[in-house]
Each structure stands twice: as C-alpha cells, then as structure tokens.
Amino acid sequence: MFAVFATALVAGCTGTSTSAHRALAAQPTHSSSRPAAATPTTAARAARPTLLVDRLEGVRDARQVVAVTASGYRSSHAVLTAFARTASGWRQVFGPWKARIGYKGFARPGRKREGDGRTPTGTFGFQFMFGVAPNPGVRYPYRPALATSRWDDDPRSAHYNEWVDSRSGNPGRSPEAMRQLPSYRYGAVIAYNVGRRPGAGSAIFLHVAHTGATSGCVSLPQSELLGVLRWLDPAQSPRIVMGTTSAVEH
C-alpha cells in the first residue's frame, strides 16, 4: 500500500535477571566469607539485557521476530526491530529503525477494514516475496512483479486478497498494480487475512519506503528492507508482530 497522496499503495520482557538472582540466592551458603562464584551460564543470564521481544504477544515458536511498534493509534510513524532466537536466548539483529505504517496509524485489534488507511494489529507470518527488480537473494519464494501482476482488493471478488495475473484470472474491480516503483522494487507479503474474509483488509506488505505514510503496509528504506528480506528464513518460522506497544506487549 502506498502513501496517502499516491493513487495506489506506496507501502519484550520477562527479564531473566530476576530468575538468575533467585538462582544465586538458592545456592547453599559456604563457610568461607567469599561468595560462591556464579557459573558462566548464570552470569551470562544475569548480565543479559532485557529485550522487547521477551514481552511481545504471539511470538509462539518463532526463531525470528520482526517487531513493528508505535506509541499510539494515531501515529503513522513506527519503529522496526528484528530479533533472532539463539541457544542462549534472544538477540537483536536489526534496528531500531524508523518505519512508516498506514496514514491513519494502526487499527485496533480485529478492527482493520478494507480501505481504512490503517495497518492491522497482530502477529502474522510471511507468505512470499516479490519485486519489480530481480530476486535480491532471499530465502522465500520470489515472484517478479510484471505489467500484468495485480493484487485483488475487491471484497466481492473470488480472488480477494490474492495475487492475480490479469492474463489468466480476473483481479476484480480496481485491482492494485504490483509493478510500481519505488515501493514494490522489493517486498514481502505479510500473511494477513489469509482466510480472505471479505472487507477485512488486503494487500498488506513489507516494502520499500516511498515519500510518507502507507495505506496500511509497513515500509522501510530500501537498504534496510533488503537486510531484513535476505535475513528472513521460512525454516525459522518467522513472525511479524505489529501494533501499538500497549496492544502487543504483555
């Protein structure tokens, strides 16, 4: 989805330090006045900084998480941060970076509607990646955005919220052209409304930033976006968590 002035889509923490201190307190006392040394693992946990990802709702079994958060529902400005789960816990991989979202900000949970200019709140996977430019080396299936590539955003259409090639299918009324620059030079389809409930919203992407807010997508400058797209790995069950901090943190 593109900026509001465009005619088309432009585009956590239950810290471990407390548990570590309890573990140390539970160790048996020693006759020596010298305190018992913490094990390397315990020391590492005690020193580990708390991260946003630790308090995000909906992370589930993901080993890669992209968080897109805003301070309130009216803001079209957000912060994107990415995290990877390792054997020793979460680590921050990218960000925090400035991102843009819908020109009317985030929709409240379950309130996203077609054409409302809002970005959906929730946790979602990714379906595939696409772009006007050739595959930049991503791990997801990559679709070239051709002159005949459309996204069906007609709630009454049989292909609502689907990618359609107009040569072989009907993309509905006023479909969105996917061959658009700069926004769709590179992008990823966020798996929102995969059940295609009519009117619940469509064409939610992570794509190249344009000149301002989007119509419901999430956008980043191209260099930052490419870093995220190349990093995302379907084998790691990645999730994108989107919404105001009050909505997505527990």
N, C-alpha and C positions, 0 to 999 in steps of 0.2 A: 504494500500500500504506500502511496506517495504522499508528499507534503500536502497540506490542506489547499494550497494555492495551485497544485498541479491538477490536471484533468484526470489523471489516473493515480494509482498507488505510487508514491515516491519511494517507499518502505516505510552462623548461626548458632547461640551456642551454649550448650550444656558443657561448659568447660571441663577439662579433665584435671585442672589443678586441684579442685576440691577433693576429688576421689584420691588423688595422689597424696594429699596431705593426710587424709584418713588412713591410707595405707601405711604411711610412715608412722602415724600415731599408734597404729595397731602392732607395730613391731615390738618384740619383748625388750624390756629395759636391760641395760648392761651394767655390771658393777663399775666399769670404768666411767669416769666423768665425761669422756669423749663420746659424742653422739655417734650412733651407728651410721655408717655411710650408706647413702641411698644407692640402690642398684642403678646401672646406666639406664635401664628402661624406665624406672620410676622417675629418675632425674629428668629424662627427656620429656616424659609426660607432664611433670610439674612445670617445666620451662616452656612448654608448647603454648603459643598464644591462642586465644580463642578466636574462632573464625565465624563469619556469617553463616557459612554452610551448615554448621552444627545446630543452628536453631531454625533452619528452614523447614517448612512443612512439605511433605510429598517427595522427599529425596528417594525413599524406598531403597532399592538395591543398586541404585546408580553409582558408578565409579567415576563418572564425570558429571559435573553440575555447572550450568550457566545460570547465574542469578541476575535478574533484571529488576531493580527496585527503585521506587520513587518515594518521596517524602509524603505525598498526599495524592488524592484522586484527581485534582485539577491540573496537575503538572504534566507537561509533555516532555519534560526532561527526566532522565533516569540514569542510573549507574549500573554498568555491567561488570561483573566479576566472575571469573571461572575458577573451578576447583577440581582437583583430582584426588581420588581416594588411594592411598598407598598402604603398605603393610604396617606403617607406624601411625596412620591416621590421615586426615585431610591436609592438603597443601594448596596454597593459592598459586594458580598458574598464570592467569591474566587479570589485568585491571588493578584497581578500579578505573574504568574508562567511562567517559561521558557517552551516553546513548540518547537517541530520540525515540519516542513512542507516539501513540495516537495524539492528534491535536486536541482532543478532549481528555487526555490522560488515560488512566486505567479504568476499565469498567469494574464495578463491584463484582464479587464472586457470583458467577451464574447469570450476570446481567448483560453480557455482551450481546449486541444485536447488529444485524447487517446494516452497514452504512452509518453507524453512530459515531464514527471517528474515534472510537476507543480501542485500547489494547486489552485483550482478555486477561483476567487474573486466574492463576492456577499453575499447575505443574504439567508439563507436556513432554513428549518425546520429539524426535525429528523423523520425517518421512523420507525425504531425498533432497538432493542439492541440484542447483540449476544455474544457468547463466547465459548471457549473450556471448561472453568470452569462453574460450576453450576451458576444459577441466583444469583447474589450477593444482591438481594433485590431492584431491580429497578422498576419503575412505568410503563415503556413501555413494550410492548410485548417482550419476550426474546426468542431467538432461540438458541438451542445448536448447536455448530459447530461440525459436525460429520465427519467421514472419507469420507463420500460421499457428503459433502456440498461443493459447488463450487459457485464462482461468475463469471458470464458470461461477459467477457470483449472483446468479438469478435463483432465488429461493424456490421458484416454481419449476425449475428445470430438472430433468432427470440426472444431470451431471453436476448438480450444485456442489460447490466446494471441491471441484476436481480440475485437474489439468486436462485440457482437451485440444487435440489438433483439429482445427476447423476443416481440414480436407477430408476427415473421416468421421467427424462427430459434430453434433450441434452443441455449441457452448452457451446457449441461452441468450437472453436479451442483454445487450450492452456488456459483453464479457470484457475482462481485462487483458490487454495485450501484454504478453510476457517478454517481448523483445523491446525493452526500454532501457535507456541509459540516462544517468549512470546507475540508477537504483538496482537494476537487475543484471548488472555486469556479472555479479556473483550473488548467490543467495541460498538459503536453506528453508525448506518448508517445515514450519512448526506444526506438529500433529494436533492441531486444534479442531474441534468439531469433526472428528473423523467419522462419526456416525451420520454426518451431513443432515443434522436437524434443520429443517427449513427456517431461515431467518435468524439463526443463532450466530451467524458470522462466518466469513470465509476469507480465504487468501491471506493468512497470517504468516508472514515470513520474517526471517532474519536476513537483512540485506544491506547493500551499500547506502550510506547516508546521502541524502540529497541536500536541499537548501534549508530544511527546517523539520518540523514535525511530520509524522506519517499519518496515514488514515487508519492505522490500527496495528501496523507492523512494528518491529524493532529494527533500528538502523544504527550502523557504526561506520566510521571512516573506513575506506577500503583496506588499508594496510592492516588495521586491527581486525577487521572482519575476516580477512584471509587467514590470519593466525588462528582464529577460532575454528573456522571451517576445516582447515587442514588438521587441526588437533582432534576434533570430534571423531570418535570411533564407535560404530554401532556395536562392536564387541564389548564395549564398556557400559552399555545400557545408559547412554547419556540422557539427562533431563534438563529442561529449561524451566526455571521457577520464576514466574512473573507476577508483579503486583506491588502494592504499597507495602512498606515494611510492617505495618500493623496487620496486614492481611496474610502475609506469607511466613511470618515468624511465629514460633510457638513459645 
